């Protein structure tokens, strides 16, 4: 009875390891489609220029900026 329980527990542990490994495997559809990266609203290209409205004054942080 003890050997049967030990074999059952080892089998369940092996199954759990296999299921975990299968769940952690990378999926095959990780690359986004070109239509997902295109601008859906317009066909225009984005120029990539950022426009900052203002910069926030920080009280405690010295190595950071907060821009809007």
N, C-alpha and C positions, 0 to 999 in steps of 0.2 A: 504494500500500500504506500509506503514511504517513497519507494523508487518510482512508482507511477505518478505520485504527486510531484516529485522532483522533475520528471520528464515533462509533465504537463506545464509546469512553471517555466522550464527552459524553452519549451516550444512557444509559449505565449510571449516570452521575452524576445525570442528570435523574430517572431511575427511583428511585434511592436517595433523592433529595430528596422525591419524591412519596410513597414508602413511609413515610419518617420523618414527614412531615406528617400522613399518614393515621393513623399509630400514636399521634401526640400529640394528636389531636382528642379533645375530651371525649366521653365516652359519654353516651347518652341516659338511662340509668338511674342517675343520680347521687343522686336523692332517695330516702332510705330509706322503705320502706313503713311505714304506721302500726303494723302488727303487729310490726315489728322494734324499734320504740321502746317498745312496751308491756312491762310486767313480765310475763314468761312464767310465773312461778311462782304469782303471785296476781293477783287483779283489783284489789287495793288501790292507792290513790294513794300516792306517796312524798311525805313532808312536806318533804324537802330539808334537814333539820336534821342538822348534823355533830356528832358527839360525839368530843371529844378525850380520850384516856386519860391521856396524859402528854406533857411537852415535854422533848426531849433537850437536854442541855448540850453546846454546841459549843466546841471548843478554839480553832479558828483563824478561823472565819467570824464576822463581826460584823453583817452585814446580813441574815442568814437565820435561820429557825427550823426545827426539825425536830420535828413533832408526830406522835404515834401515836394 
